[in-house]
Amino acid sequence: MTDPTLDPGLFSSVPVAAGSDFPVQNLPFGVFSAPQRAHRVGVAIGDHILDLAETQAAGHLDGLGLPHRAVAAASLNPLLACGPEVWRALRLRVSALLTTEDAMGVDLDRFLVPATAATMHLPVEITDYVDFYSSIHHATNVGRMFRPDDPPLMPNWRHLPVGYHGRSSTVVVSGTPVIRPVGQLPGREGPRFGPCEKLDFEAEVGFVAGVGNPMGSTIPVVDAEGHIFGMCLVNDWSARDIQAWEYRPLGPFLAKSFATTISPWLVTLDALAPFRVDAPVQDPAPPAYLAGGAGGAVDLALSVELNGEVITRPRFAEMYWTMRQQLAHATVNGAAVTPGDLFASGTVSGPDDDRLGCLLELTWNGSRPIEVGGERRRFLADGDTVVINGRAEAPGATPIGFGPCAGTVMPARDGDRTA
């Protein structure tokens, strides 16, 4: 194994429970605060967080080319701008600190914070947000629902990663309540105004850009992963009735912009290396600038809980377009990417009923209710809690996870119920 941090024989000097999302082979990065500790960068290890700001202040991260602000800031953006060589050097040093028998002579206790004593924050200052539409199963199902007399996939779908720009100001960290949106809803006699009646989740996986590119340049598909720091889980909440009225001719707007939830930890591409697999065969072959090569996909098993009950288990490896291709396509026209840009995959769905990534598909737009907790459900009700989890497993590798991506639906504000 070329990367010593991935050795399944490594054991942390910090106790890690069996089945934890955060064994020492993972080492995801996030931003937290705790009593007497303002917002700063940490690394998850089992049920603890290694405080990198304090670790650096004590001199244990010297010699890595790591600016002070890179781990003492209230976001990961300064670290993202440092580039892959610094990211890997930091990961290697943290792994050594946590696994060496004498912890390199370091008293780790002073740098560790119990996760229960910490508050997690949005890990990055989201500089821009793009949501793709990269599951052929999801796109086909949606096409069959809303365009039953036409081919389910639009003519461009197999030739490029379809996407749209979302609203970065309403990207929130896991645990943040989501207020039911209001807007124009379609009706038989024209639109009416009120709270969304078809609120939905979307199980997605996102990646966050590190080093960007100048405006007017491109990021080739073969170089794309050098510009990606890590991945997270995403719930791109959707108001299906608002969307049905507004989306033609320009696509989603108010139906998506009210909230997008992400998990607090960014799992690096290095940590995910054992779980890389080939993407599905693309037919027709994409144009040269999207020819991504082997191993572009990541095999993640997602699960979605509604009020504590698992209702679906999508597989991320089944996505038609890969993150390499998404980033290459996003910049092929010369658009600039900056550290902290978030790119989401679009709804992760599979070919079977138990691998569909949203209620729109699970209930076929409400026409086939599902049973949850003894109730028939079509879409989300006030008080519902949605939790997305993701795990990666492969033979000969230590399983890792992402931590939960959770949100609870709150009622529409009283003053917004009528217009």
Helices and strands as residue ranges (DSSP letters): G 4-6, E 29-34, E 37-45, E 48-51, H 52-57, H 69-72, H 77-80, H 84-99, G 103-105, G 108-111, E 112-114, G 115-117, E 119-121, E 129-132, H 136-146, E 163-165, G 168-170, E 171-173, E 178-179, E 182-185, E 192-195, E 199-200, E 203-209, G 221-227, E 228-235, E 238-239, H 240-246, H 254-257, E 260-262, E 267-268, G 273-275, E 276-277, G 288-290, E 297-298, E 301-306, E 309-312, G 316-318, H 323-331, E 342-344, G 353-355, H 359-362, E 370-372, E 375-377, E 385-392, E 400-401, E 405-410, G 414-416
